[in-house]
Every structure is written in C-alpha cells, then in structure tokens.
Amino acid sequence: MILCGIACLVLAVVMILTRTHPMFRNIRSPCALLMCFCVLGILAETAGSMDAGGIASGKLRRKAPGEGEAKTEAYVMLPQEDTEYPISITVEERRYRKGEEEMLIAAAKKEISEKFCGTNTSLRQIISDPIVLESCQNGKVSAEWTFSEETIISAQGHIDQHALGEDKQKIEAFVSLSCGESEEFYRFSFWVVPKKKSKKEHLLLKIKEDIARQEATEAYVRLPDSIDGKPLRWKETSNRLAAQLFGLGILAAMALAYVKKEQKEKQIQRQKRRLFLSYPDFVSTLSLLLGAGMTISGALRKMNQMYQRKKTQGAAKSEVYEALDQMLCEIDNGMGETRAYQEFANRCGIGAYKKLVSLLTQGQKVGNRRLIEQLQEEAERVFLERKQAARKLGEEAGTKLLLPMMMMLMIVMAIVTIPAFLSMYQK
C-alpha cells in the first residue's frame, strides 16, 4: 500500500509539472491509467487490512439471520515454533432468540392485518384481489396461506369472479407463520363481494355459462342464439396475418432502402477520399511533365499511357486516372478540350480538381511557364492538406479505440474491486 501511495504521489507531481510540455499529451493517458491501478491497489490493501484486523482481535462477526454462513480465510500462528498454517473458517449465521422470534411473529400478524385488504375498504367487503404476503418483516418471517374456498380464491390471492357467482361469500384464511424454530398459525375471516359487472361482462358470463352446461360428450358445441331474450349473431374474427405481413414488408423495404442509401453514401465518401489522396501525385506528375517541355494535352496523354501500362501489369485501378482516360476518349471523339476538362472535373466531384481544370484552361491562354509555377504551388498546398487529412484519420482511429480501452479498464477495475468489497461485506 505504501508503494502504491508513493507511486500515486510521484505520478501526480509528474503530470502537474509536465502539463505545459509537448510530451504531456503522450504520457497523460498511461499516467492516468497507472494512477487508477495504484488507487485500486490501495483500496484492496485497505480492505484486506480491515479483515486482518478483525481476525487479529480474536473475533469474527456472524452474518444476520437469513444472510447465510460466512467463510473466512486466515492464518493461525504458533509464536513459539515460528510457524503458521492456513485455515478456512466457516461461521454459521446468527440465530434468533426465542423472544425475538415471538416478537417477529407478532409483528408479522399485525403486518398481515394491515396490508391484506390492499385497495379494498375492509375485511367485510373484499372486491379486488387482496395482498397475500409470502414473507413478512423484511423476509424474516415466512408465511404459507390456505383458504377455506380455494375455488373462489387461490393461495396467491386471486379471486375467480366466475366461481364466486352473484352472492358474497365468507371465507376463512389460515396462515402458517414460521421464524427460525418457532411456528404459529394465524386465522381470520373475510367476505368476498362480487364485482359489479358491466353489460359486456354480464353478456360474456352468460354465454360461458350456457356453453358450460352443454354435454361434453357431444361432438359440437352449440353457440347460443339469444341471451335474456336478446338475439345474437356470430362471425369469425378476421385474419390479420396478411396485413401484418404487408406492414412487415413495408418496414423491410424501408430498411433495405435506407441501408442501400447509407452504403451508397459511404461508397461516395470513400471514392472522394481516394480522389483527394491521389490529387497531390496527379498534380506533381503533371507539373513534372509540363516542366519537361510537353504540352498540356501531351502530358495528360503520357500520364494515361503510364497508367494503362501499370494496370496491365496488375496495378489497382485509380478513379482519377479512369476519369482521365474517359476524358481523352471524349477529346478523341471530337469534344472540345475545355468542355472535356469541365466534364472531367464534374466526374471527380471535388473542388481541388475543379481548381486544376481552371488552371489548365488558363494555361492554354497564358502559356506553360506560369502554369508550371501555379501547379507547383498547388502541389505544395495539397501536400499540406494531405498531411492534415492523414493526421485527422489517425485521430479518428484513436477515438474509435477509446471505447474498447474504457471497457477493458472497467473490466479490470471490476476484477480488482469486487473481491475487495465482497470481503468487506462478509466481515
């Protein structure tokens, strides 16, 4: 524990002194993680020392009644022989004294009498289901219920209005209360009153009674055609399976359309990212060829030839060079260069390529010397943007790893702290 405390103090001082240093960003997370483990080590050592203090005093606390036995690991030492032996001690839970059991049973009777009615007004008018407690006094006293009319009210307190009929019934309740080694019976009476039935409930009850009176040996059950002189008509329930399948189909189609849309957007984003990453090399190659004395059209065709040669050798396809190849085919088919350049920029769909096309269009008017300078400036600017984009991608990857790291930290903290708190609870 002392080592963990010193480590926490040293780490805190280091983090305070280096918070303005550029390296602070790199050491902040490891230092914070190490401090967490040091704090957990202090807590675990403190819990262990508390348990050791209780054993060293020569006393072990029993658990409260109903909480189960306690198990403790300890060492017994013989000072004269300078030896120690490990021992596992099982301590039985504390039992109630006879007087305590009687007091708890008496309190349980009072609790039953107070809570049994529930939402009903009194024992003489039980309309809704009463509250049947399976245990009383916070689980210290167990209760087993039986009723004189089990067809009307179940052991769980559910009232069968159909079995009750139209008249109220007096019912005896027998409750067996047990606490430790003591057991006592509690008996009381109450009256169950039938609920006032609505027109719908009255009609349904009459129909069920009419069906129940028919002979079970008959192959068919005759549905009543009138109740209390009122004629009845019957019809089958509509099958909603087709409507449910139709609704499910709509949801599935919407989900599929949404997934397709998301996939298409992600594909477009990936394509734009690849075009952006290819832009510096494309501009640098074009600037190099123009500096060698080639015309704009010749440089573009040379770049296309180099790409086609690499592709025949197994190189991967490139969106920008595929667009370049299509642009050259359009020029060969009679399209003007200016319009072909604009179509090339539209196919790429990125502002950088539109700017490049603008530079190429101006270069046709002012000459290659000024164009080469502009392309070199553009290449330097784009290389900086590419470096910033790579840094941003690295930061995004670090952010995505943050959640798994936090989950692993929580698991480690749980592995360390849960045994410590369990040992404190057992004590």
Secondary structure, DSSP 4 states (H G I P E B T S, - for coil): -HHHHHHHHHHHHHHHHTTTSTTHHHHHHHHHHHHHHHHHHHHHHHHHHHHHHHHHTT--PPPPTTS--EEEEEEEEETTTTEEEEEEEEEPPPPPPHHHHHHHHHHHHHHHHHHTTTTSSBTTBB-SPP---SEETTTTEEEEEEES-TTTB-TT--B-HHHHTTS-EEEEEEEEEEETTEEEEEEEEEEE-PPPP-HHHHHHHHHHHHHHTS-TTSSS-PPPSEETTEE----PPP--HHHHHHHHHHHHHHHHHHHHHHHHHHHHHHHHHHHHHHHHHHHHHHHHHHHTT--HHHHHHHHHHHHHHHHHTTPPP-HHHHHHHHHHHHHHTT--HHHHHHHHHHHH--HHHHHHHHHHHHHHHH-HHHHHHHHHHHHHHHHHHHHHHHHHHHHHHHHHHHHHHHHHHHHHHHHHHHHHHHHHHH-
